[in-house]
Amino acid sequence: MIRYETICYCCKKVFFVEEGSNKYRLFKQNMQGKYSCEQCDAKVYQEARAQLFSKLT
């Protein structure tokens, strides 16, 4: 299995992009892009969801 090492733009930690994932496909298309790790993805998702629900109520 192929994997690439990249740096998270949020927390600046090194993480791996595994073959077969959506991030791997995006990484192969643009290796100079900025990517975030799974933990930061989850944080961003939760914050966006909280903002959306606060606007709905």
N, C-alpha and C positions, 0 to 999 in steps of 0.2 A: 504494500500500500504506500502510495506517495503522499508526503505531507510537506508543507512549506512553513517556515518559521517567519512570523511577522510581529510587529509591535502594535499594541492597541493604542489608538489615538487618545483615548480617555484616561486610562490609568497608567500608560507607558510601560506595561508589562509585556513580556514576550509570550506569545501563544502560537499554537500550530493550527494550520488550515488543512484539514484532512480531505483526501480524495473522495469524491462522491457527494460532497456537501455543496450547497448553494454558494457559500462563501468561497469555496475552492474554484468554482466556475467563474465567479466574479474576479477573484484574484488572478486567475490565468488570463483574463481579458485585459486587466489593468493592474500590473504588478506594482506600479508606483502610487496606487490609490491609498486611501486611508481606511482602515478596517478596525472594528472593535471586537473585543473578546466576548464570550458568552455571558459573563457576569455583567459587563457594561451594557450589553444588548438588553438584558433583563431589566436593568435599572432604567434605561431610556424608555423601554416599553411601559413599565409601571408608572413612570412620571407622565408620559403622554396620556396614558389611560386615566390617571387621576385628573389631569387637566381637562380632558374631554368630559368626564363625568361632572366635574365642578361647573362646567359651562352649561350642562344640560339641566342642572337643578337650580 
